[in-house]
Amino acid sequence: MEELKISANTLSNWSTGKSIPSLEKAFKLADLLGVKVDDLYER
């Protein structure tokens, strides 16, 4: 969270689908996790 500069609440909202990260944050998150941005989203 520190690397993304987001709160725990924001991360929770992303993981539960209440909100989605901006494109910039999605790319940073994918990079931190070692995955592609596509992998962050359900199809």
C-alpha positions, 0 to 999 in steps of 0.5 A, a space after each residue: 500500500 505504501 508503494 501505491 500511496 493508497 489506504 487500506 480502505 482503498 485496497 479493500 474496496 478494490 479487492 471487493 469490487 466496490 471500486 477499481 484502481 485508476 489505470 496508473 495505479 493498476 499498472 503499478 499494482 501489476 508491476 508490484 505483484 509481477 503480473 499483467 494488468 489483465 490479470 487484475 480484472 475478472 473476465 
